[in-house]
């Protein structure tokens, strides 16, 4: 208890908790409603139709990277670093960033519209998706705008405004996806998504203007050439990782849907992935709250802050995932009998491992942003993509499970290679990862997941799980003490 009180007295932790609280509340409400919408949509649509909708969503996510080009995180970085010293430059960066994303996303919308038939037939093997692809292009425009707006609000540390945007997003998506999907199937769901996204962007713009006024800032569109050059200097390296990752994911989805019963398998995988969305909400909320604090040049870094930065996200994700790990049947029960129980349980477990592995590197990602070394993340993502495609080549016959195995293997192997590399390059402090308790902790977590996935007798599983959770709690405490209080 003394350790907990000592940790909470930290001003840094209080700021992070305050920001995380608003972001988590907003994200939970938003993503909770979105998860509910996806669960309802999974019941409304057939498994194959849900796979079709997931493919359309993957298409939006893929082109979104080219529409934003890392501008969202760039706006966050420059606002935090410059708002106290150069308000005019910050105003220019926000205004020009918004203008650039509008132009880029509109151009991509026109390209998708023009080539919708080709994309639907040659890549997605489903000509009926051509019209839905055009509407998805419209979604892309407003999601791109919303990304920059949220990046600016995050830089201004307008956490309550982000909370409001998240609330609107959740409510509108719940209504749009379920009502649209119920009456018009896949086409209706993507149209509902478009309406919700337009409304969310409008709300975000209103709140951003209010936040800028509070800081004595505004949207300025002059001196565009020099400002664009400054934005591109960070945005291009920042976007390189996702310029590799997003197309890789889209191509993987396209490869899966072109296998026998491909859309059905993608539907099963995407339905199981709904539960990982909740974990990523926690990870995103913590990351968004901590990032502005670590970009602040006045921050005094301590071991406690470093521990929170590097290990707070994945340990929190582990705690939140316990109900699904302890009761793997819960996921298949929520999705319904159309989705095969054993497949859903395995995919959920693998997706949780993927999320934990992804969260494990979030502190390092902030180091790369702070040190302007985003080029390294592109090489890391390229390695991830290579592993992903190689593994999937050998397990694609397993359908949804093979898909989950490929992603899980890519995240785990990438983490095992990338973390030592970043430590070797002195990007990340060695002492935050080299603890004698890290390996036992990770091993206990792996055993815990394996036991809950393989042991079918409920009583035996619960007894083993309680014992393992006891050991995990001890290992976490020892891990914290060796890193934060090495002499204790």
C-alpha positions as CSV (number, residue, x, y, z in Angstrom):
1,X,0.0,0.0,0.0
2,X,2.9,2.4,0.8
3,X,4.2,1.8,-2.7
4,X,0.9,2.5,-4.3
5,X,0.5,5.8,-2.2
6,X,4.1,6.7,-3.2
7,X,3.3,6.1,-6.8
8,X,0.1,8.1,-6.9
9,X,1.8,11.1,-5.2
10,X,3.9,11.6,-8.3
11,X,2.6,14.6,-10.2
12,X,3.4,12.8,-13.5
13,X,1.3,9.8,-12.5
14,X,-1.5,12.1,-11.4
15,X,-1.5,13.9,-14.8
16,X,-1.3,10.6,-16.6
17,X,-4.1,9.2,-14.5
18,X,-6.3,12.3,-15.1
19,X,-5.7,12.2,-18.8
20,X,-6.1,8.4,-18.9
21,X,-9.3,8.6,-16.9
22,X,-11.0,10.9,-19.4
23,X,-9.5,9.1,-22.4
24,X,-10.4,5.7,-21.0
25,X,-13.9,6.8,-20.1
26,X,-14.4,8.1,-23.6
27,X,-12.7,5.2,-25.2
28,X,-14.6,2.7,-23.1
29,X,-17.9,4.4,-23.8
30,X,-17.1,4.8,-27.5
31,X,-15.4,1.4,-28.1
32,X,-17.9,-0.3,-25.7
33,X,-20.7,0.9,-27.9
34,X,-18.8,0.1,-31.1
35,X,-18.1,-3.4,-29.7
36,X,-21.8,-3.8,-28.9
37,X,-22.6,-2.5,-32.5
38,X,-20.2,-5.1,-34.0
39,X,-21.7,-7.9,-31.8
40,X,-25.2,-6.9,-32.9
41,X,-24.0,-6.6,-36.5
42,X,-22.4,-10.0,-36.3
43,X,-25.9,-11.4,-35.3
44,X,-27.7,-9.3,-37.9
45,X,-25.5,-10.2,-40.9
46,X,-24.5,-13.7,-41.9
47,X,-21.0,-14.9,-41.2
48,X,-20.0,-14.2,-44.9
49,X,-21.6,-10.8,-44.9
50,X,-19.8,-9.9,-41.7
51,X,-16.6,-10.9,-43.5
52,X,-17.5,-8.6,-46.4
53,X,-18.0,-5.7,-44.0
54,X,-14.7,-6.5,-42.3
55,X,-13.0,-6.4,-45.7
56,X,-14.5,-3.0,-46.5
57,X,-13.3,-1.7,-43.1
58,X,-9.8,-3.1,-43.7
59,X,-9.9,-1.2,-47.1
60,X,-10.7,2.1,-45.2
61,X,-7.9,1.4,-42.7
62,X,-5.5,0.7,-45.5
63,X,-6.1,3.9,-47.5
64,X,-6.4,5.9,-44.3
65,X,-2.7,5.7,-43.8
66,X,-2.1,7.3,-47.2
67,X,-4.7,9.9,-46.4
68,X,-3.2,11.0,-43.1
69,X,0.5,10.2,-43.6
70,X,1.3,10.5,-39.9
71,X,0.0,14.0,-39.7
72,X,-2.2,13.3,-36.6
73,X,0.8,12.3,-34.4
74,X,2.9,15.1,-36.0
75,X,0.3,17.7,-34.9
76,X,0.3,16.3,-31.4
77,X,4.1,16.5,-31.2
78,X,4.4,20.0,-32.5
79,X,1.6,21.5,-30.3
80,X,3.1,20.0,-27.1
81,X,6.6,21.2,-28.0
82,X,5.8,24.7,-29.4
83,X,2.6,26.0,-28.0
84,X,4.4,27.8,-25.2
85,X,7.1,29.3,-27.4
86,X,5.7,29.9,-30.9
87,X,1.9,30.1,-31.1
88,X,1.8,31.4,-34.7
89,X,3.8,28.4,-35.9
90,X,1.5,26.0,-34.0
91,X,-1.6,27.7,-35.6
92,X,0.0,27.3,-39.0
93,X,0.8,23.6,-38.4
94,X,-2.7,22.8,-37.3
95,X,-4.4,24.7,-40.2
96,X,-2.0,23.4,-42.9
97,X,-2.2,19.8,-41.6
98,X,-6.0,19.9,-41.7
99,X,-5.9,21.3,-45.2
100,X,-3.4,18.8,-46.5
101,X,-5.4,15.8,-45.1
102,X,-8.6,17.1,-46.7
103,X,-6.9,17.3,-50.1
104,X,-5.1,13.9,-49.7
105,X,-8.2,12.0,-48.5
106,X,-10.4,13.6,-51.3
107,X,-7.9,12.5,-53.9
108,X,-8.0,9.0,-52.5
109,X,-11.8,9.0,-52.5
110,X,-11.8,9.9,-56.2
111,X,-9.3,7.1,-56.9
112,X,-11.3,4.5,-55.0
113,X,-14.5,5.7,-56.8
114,X,-12.8,5.4,-60.2
115,X,-11.3,2.0,-59.6
116,X,-14.1,0.5,-57.4
117,X,-15.1,-2.1,-60.0
118,X,-11.5,-3.2,-60.4
119,X,-10.9,-3.4,-56.7
120,X,-14.1,-5.4,-56.1
121,X,-13.6,-7.9,-58.9
122,X,-9.8,-8.3,-59.1
123,X,-8.8,-8.1,-55.4
124,X,-12.0,-8.8,-53.4
125,X,-13.5,-11.4,-55.7
126,X,-17.0,-9.8,-55.1
127,X,-18.4,-7.4,-57.7
128,X,-21.3,-6.6,-55.4
129,X,-19.0,-4.7,-53.1
130,X,-18.2,-2.0,-55.7
131,X,-20.9,0.4,-54.5
132,X,-20.0,-0.2,-50.9
133,X,-16.4,0.6,-51.7
134,X,-17.4,4.1,-53.0
135,X,-19.2,4.8,-49.7
136,X,-16.2,3.4,-47.8
137,X,-14.2,6.0,-49.7
138,X,-16.4,8.7,-48.2
139,X,-15.9,7.2,-44.7
140,X,-12.2,7.5,-45.4
141,X,-12.3,11.3,-46.0
142,X,-14.0,12.0,-42.7
143,X,-12.1,9.5,-40.6
144,X,-8.9,11.1,-41.9
145,X,-10.2,14.6,-40.9
146,X,-11.2,13.2,-37.5
147,X,-7.7,11.8,-37.0
148,X,-6.1,15.2,-37.4
149,X,-8.7,16.9,-35.2
150,X,-8.1,14.3,-32.4
151,X,-4.3,14.7,-32.8
152,X,-4.7,18.4,-32.3
153,X,-7.0,18.0,-29.3
154,X,-4.5,15.5,-27.8
155,X,-1.6,18.0,-28.2
156,X,-3.7,20.7,-26.5
157,X,-4.5,18.1,-23.8
158,X,-8.2,18.7,-24.2
159,X,-9.1,15.4,-22.7
160,X,-12.7,16.3,-22.0
161,X,-13.2,17.3,-25.6
162,X,-11.8,14.0,-26.8
163,X,-14.2,12.3,-24.3
164,X,-17.1,14.2,-26.0
165,X,-16.0,13.2,-29.5
166,X,-15.7,9.6,-28.4
167,X,-19.2,9.7,-26.9
168,X,-20.6,10.9,-30.2
169,X,-18.7,8.4,-32.1
170,X,-19.9,5.4,-30.0
171,X,-23.6,6.4,-30.0
172,X,-23.7,7.3,-33.7
173,X,-21.8,4.2,-34.8
174,X,-24.0,2.0,-32.7
175,X,-27.1,3.5,-34.3
176,X,-25.6,3.7,-37.8
177,X,-24.2,0.2,-38.0
178,X,-27.1,-1.7,-36.5
179,X,-30.0,0.2,-38.2
180,X,-28.2,0.3,-41.5
181,X,-27.1,-3.3,-41.3
182,X,-30.6,-4.5,-40.2
183,X,-32.4,-2.8,-43.1
184,X,-29.9,-2.9,-46.0
185,X,-27.2,-5.4,-45.0
186,X,-23.5,-4.7,-45.7
187,X,-24.4,-1.6,-47.8
188,X,-26.5,-0.2,-45.1
189,X,-23.9,-0.8,-42.4
190,X,-21.2,1.1,-44.4
191,X,-23.6,3.9,-45.1
192,X,-24.4,4.2,-41.4
193,X,-20.7,4.3,-40.7
194,X,-20.4,7.3,-43.2
195,X,-23.2,9.3,-41.5
196,X,-21.7,8.7,-38.0
197,X,-18.2,9.7,-39.2
198,X,-19.5,12.9,-40.8
199,X,-21.2,13.9,-37.6
200,X,-18.1,13.0,-35.5
201,X,-15.8,15.2,-37.7
202,X,-18.2,18.2,-37.3
203,X,-18.3,17.8,-33.5
204,X,-14.5,17.5,-33.4
205,X,-14.0,20.6,-35.5
206,X,-16.2,22.7,-33.3
207,X,-14.4,21.5,-30.2
208,X,-11.0,22.0,-31.7
209,X,-11.8,25.7,-32.6
210,X,-12.9,26.2,-28.9
211,X,-9.7,24.5,-27.6
212,X,-7.5,26.7,-29.9
213,X,-9.2,29.8,-28.7
214,X,-8.6,28.9,-25.1
215,X,-4.9,28.6,-25.9
216,X,-4.8,31.9,-27.9
217,X,-4.4,29.8,-31.1
218,X,-6.3,29.6,-34.4
219,X,-6.5,27.8,-37.7
220,X,-3.9,29.6,-39.9
221,X,-3.4,28.6,-43.6
222,X,-0.7,31.0,-44.6
223,X,3.0,30.2,-45.4
224,X,1.9,26.8,-46.5
225,X,5.1,25.7,-48.3
226,X,7.5,26.1,-45.4
227,X,4.9,24.8,-42.9
228,X,4.3,21.7,-45.1
229,X,8.1,21.1,-45.2
230,X,8.3,21.2,-41.4
231,X,5.3,18.8,-41.1
232,X,6.7,16.4,-43.7
233,X,10.0,16.3,-41.9
234,X,8.5,14.3,-39.0
235,X,5.2,13.0,-40.6
236,X,6.9,11.0,-43.4
237,X,9.2,9.0,-41.1
238,X,6.3,8.7,-38.6
239,X,4.0,7.3,-41.3
240,X,6.5,4.9,-42.9
241,X,5.8,2.1,-40.4
242,X,2.0,2.1,-41.1
243,X,2.7,2.6,-44.8
244,X,4.2,-0.9,-44.6
245,X,1.8,-2.3,-42.0
246,X,-1.6,-1.2,-43.3
247,X,-1.1,-2.6,-46.9
248,X,0.3,-5.8,-45.4
249,X,-2.9,-6.3,-43.3
250,X,-5.1,-5.4,-46.3
251,X,-3.2,-7.8,-48.6
252,X,-3.5,-10.5,-45.9
253,X,-7.3,-10.0,-45.8
254,X,-7.5,-10.1,-49.6
255,X,-5.5,-13.3,-49.6
256,X,-7.8,-14.9,-47.0
257,X,-11.0,-13.9,-48.8
258,X,-9.7,-15.5,-52.0
259,X,-9.3,-18.9,-50.3
260,X,-12.3,-21.4,-50.1
261,X,-15.0,-19.9,-47.8
262,X,-12.7,-17.0,-47.4
263,X,-15.2,-14.3,-46.5
264,X,-16.7,-16.7,-43.9
265,X,-13.3,-17.3,-42.3
266,X,-12.6,-13.5,-42.3
267,X,-16.0,-13.0,-40.7
268,X,-15.1,-15.5,-37.9
269,X,-11.7,-13.9,-37.3
270,X,-13.1,-10.4,-37.3
271,X,-15.9,-11.3,-34.9
272,X,-13.4,-12.8,-32.5
273,X,-11.2,-9.7,-32.9
274,X,-14.0,-7.6,-31.4
275,X,-12.8,-8.5,-28.0
276,X,-9.2,-7.5,-28.6
277,X,-10.7,-4.1,-29.5
278,X,-11.5,-3.5,-25.9
279,X,-7.9,-4.2,-24.9
280,X,-6.5,-1.9,-27.6
281,X,-8.8,0.8,-26.2
282,X,-7.0,0.6,-22.9
283,X,-3.6,0.6,-24.6
284,X,-4.6,3.6,-26.8
285,X,-6.0,5.6,-23.9
286,X,-2.8,5.1,-21.8
287,X,-0.6,5.9,-24.8
288,X,-2.5,9.1,-25.7
289,X,-2.4,10.3,-22.1
290,X,1.3,9.6,-21.5
291,X,2.6,10.8,-24.9
292,X,2.1,14.6,-24.4
293,X,3.7,14.3,-20.9
294,X,6.8,12.6,-22.3
295,X,7.1,15.1,-25.1
296,X,7.3,17.9,-22.6
297,X,10.9,19.1,-22.5
298,X,10.5,20.1,-18.8
299,X,9.6,16.6,-17.7
300,X,12.0,15.1,-15.1
301,X,12.3,11.4,-15.8
302,X,12.4,9.0,-12.9
303,X,12.4,5.2,-12.7
304,X,8.8,5.2,-11.5
305,X,7.8,7.2,-14.6
306,X,9.8,5.0,-16.8
307,X,8.2,1.9,-15.4
308,X,4.7,3.4,-16.0
309,X,5.8,4.4,-19.6
310,X,7.2,1.0,-20.6
311,X,5.1,-1.5,-18.7
312,X,1.9,0.3,-17.6
313,X,0.0,-0.5,-20.9
314,X,0.7,-4.2,-21.3
315,X,0.2,-5.0,-17.6
316,X,-3.1,-3.1,-17.6
317,X,-4.2,-4.9,-20.8
318,X,-3.3,-8.2,-19.1
319,X,-5.5,-7.4,-16.1
320,X,-8.5,-6.3,-18.3
321,X,-8.2,-9.5,-20.4
322,X,-8.5,-11.8,-17.4
323,X,-12.3,-12.5,-17.7
324,X,-11.9,-13.6,-21.4
325,X,-8.8,-15.7,-20.5
326,X,-10.5,-17.3,-17.4
327,X,-13.8,-18.0,-19.3
328,X,-12.9,-18.5,-22.9
329,X,-16.5,-19.7,-23.6
330,X,-17.7,-16.2,-22.9
331,X,-16.7,-14.9,-26.4
332,X,-18.4,-17.6,-28.4
333,X,-21.5,-17.3,-26.2
334,X,-21.7,-13.6,-26.9
335,X,-21.3,-14.1,-30.7
336,X,-23.8,-16.9,-31.0
337,X,-24.1,-20.4,-32.4
338,X,-23.3,-19.3,-36.0
339,X,-19.6,-18.9,-35.0
340,X,-17.8,-22.2,-34.1
341,X,-17.0,-22.2,-30.4
342,X,-13.5,-23.9,-30.5
343,X,-12.3,-21.6,-33.3
344,X,-13.5,-18.5,-31.6
345,X,-11.8,-19.4,-28.3
346,X,-8.5,-20.0,-30.0
347,X,-8.6,-16.9,-32.1
348,X,-9.6,-14.7,-29.0
349,X,-6.6,-16.1,-27.0
350,X,-4.2,-15.5,-29.9
351,X,-5.5,-12.0,-30.5
352,X,-5.0,-11.2,-26.8
353,X,-1.4,-12.4,-27.0
354,X,-0.9,-10.2,-30.1
355,X,-2.3,-7.2,-28.2
356,X,-0.1,-7.8,-25.2
357,X,2.9,-8.1,-27.4
358,X,2.0,-4.9,-29.3
359,X,1.4,-3.1,-26.0
360,X,4.8,-4.2,-24.7
361,X,6.5,-1.9,-27.3
362,X,4.4,1.2,-26.7
363,X,6.9,2.9,-24.4
364,X,9.6,2.3,-27.1
365,X,7.3,3.9,-29.7
366,X,7.2,7.0,-27.5
367,X,11.0,7.0,-27.4
368,X,11.2,6.9,-31.2
369,X,8.8,9.9,-31.4
370,X,10.6,11.9,-28.8
371,X,14.0,11.3,-30.4
372,X,12.8,11.8,-34.0
373,X,13.9,8.3,-34.9
374,X,10.7,7.1,-36.5
375,X,12.7,5.6,-39.4
376,X,13.5,2.6,-37.1
377,X,9.8,1.8,-36.7
378,X,9.5,1.4,-40.4
379,X,12.2,-1.3,-40.4
380,X,10.5,-2.9,-37.5
381,X,7.1,-2.9,-39.3
382,X,8.8,-4.3,-42.4
383,X,10.2,-7.2,-40.4
384,X,6.7,-7.7,-38.9
385,X,5.1,-7.8,-42.4
386,X,7.7,-10.4,-43.7
387,X,7.1,-12.7,-40.7
388,X,3.3,-12.3,-41.2
389,X,3.3,-13.3,-44.8
390,X,5.8,-16.2,-44.3
391,X,3.9,-17.7,-41.4
392,X,0.5,-17.3,-43.1
393,X,1.9,-19.0,-46.2
394,X,2.3,-22.2,-44.2
395,X,-0.9,-22.0,-42.1
396,X,-3.4,-20.5,-44.5
397,X,-5.2,-23.8,-44.8
398,X,-6.3,-23.3,-41.1
399,X,-8.5,-20.4,-42.1
400,X,-9.3,-18.0,-39.2
401,X,-7.0,-19.9,-36.8
402,X,-4.2,-19.7,-39.3
403,X,-4.8,-16.0,-39.7
404,X,-4.6,-15.5,-36.0
405,X,-1.5,-17.6,-35.7
406,X,0.2,-15.5,-38.4
407,X,-0.5,-12.2,-36.6
408,X,0.4,-13.6,-33.2
409,X,3.7,-15.0,-34.5
410,X,4.5,-11.7,-36.3
411,X,3.9,-9.6,-33.2
412,X,5.8,-12.0,-30.8
413,X,8.9,-12.5,-33.1
414,X,9.0,-8.8,-33.9
415,X,9.0,-7.9,-30.2
416,X,11.7,-10.4,-29.4
417,X,14.0,-9.0,-32.1
418,X,13.1,-5.3,-32.0
419,X,13.3,-4.7,-28.2
420,X,17.0,-5.9,-27.9
421,X,17.8,-3.9,-31.0
422,X,16.4,-0.6,-29.6
423,X,18.3,-1.3,-26.4
424,X,21.5,-1.9,-28.3
425,X,21.0,1.4,-30.2
426,X,20.5,3.1,-26.8
427,X,17.1,4.4,-27.9
428,X,15.5,2.7,-24.9
429,X,17.1,2.3,-21.4
430,X,18.5,-1.2,-20.8
431,X,17.6,-1.2,-17.1
432,X,13.8,-0.9,-17.8
433,X,13.8,-4.4,-19.5
434,X,16.7,-6.4,-18.1
435,X,15.2,-7.8,-14.9
436,X,15.6,-11.3,-13.6
437,X,11.8,-11.3,-13.0
438,X,10.7,-10.4,-16.5
439,X,11.2,-13.9,-18.1
440,X,9.5,-15.8,-15.2
441,X,6.6,-13.3,-15.4
442,X,6.1,-13.8,-19.1
443,X,6.4,-17.6,-18.7
444,X,3.7,-17.6,-16.0
445,X,1.4,-15.6,-18.2
446,X,2.0,-18.0,-21.1
447,X,1.3,-21.0,-18.9
448,X,-1.9,-19.3,-17.6
449,X,-3.2,-18.7,-21.1
450,X,-2.3,-22.3,-22.2
451,X,-4.1,-23.8,-19.2
452,X,-7.3,-21.9,-19.7
453,X,-7.3,-22.7,-23.4
454,X,-6.6,-26.5,-23.1
455,X,-8.1,-27.6,-19.7
456,X,-11.8,-28.3,-20.2
457,X,-12.7,-29.4,-16.6
458,X,-14.0,-26.2,-15.0
459,X,-13.0,-26.9,-11.4
460,X,-9.4,-28.0,-12.4
461,X,-9.0,-24.9,-14.6
462,X,-10.2,-22.5,-11.9
463,X,-7.9,-24.1,-9.2
464,X,-4.9,-23.9,-11.6
465,X,-5.8,-20.4,-12.6
466,X,-6.1,-19.0,-9.1
467,X,-2.7,-20.5,-8.2
468,X,-1.1,-19.1,-11.4
469,X,-2.6,-15.7,-10.8
470,X,-1.1,-15.7,-7.3
471,X,2.3,-16.4,-8.7
472,X,1.8,-13.8,-11.5
473,X,0.9,-11.1,-8.8
474,X,4.1,-11.9,-6.9
475,X,6.2,-11.8,-10.1
476,X,4.7,-8.4,-11.0
477,X,5.5,-7.0,-7.6
478,X,9.1,-8.4,-7.8
479,X,9.5,-7.1,-11.3
480,X,8.3,-3.6,-10.2
481,X,10.7,-3.5,-7.2
482,X,13.8,-4.7,-9.2
483,X,13.3,-1.9,-11.7
484,X,12.0,1.0,-9.5
485,X,13.7,0.1,-6.2
486,X,16.7,-2.1,-7.2
487,X,18.1,-2.0,-3.7
488,X,14.9,-3.1,-1.9
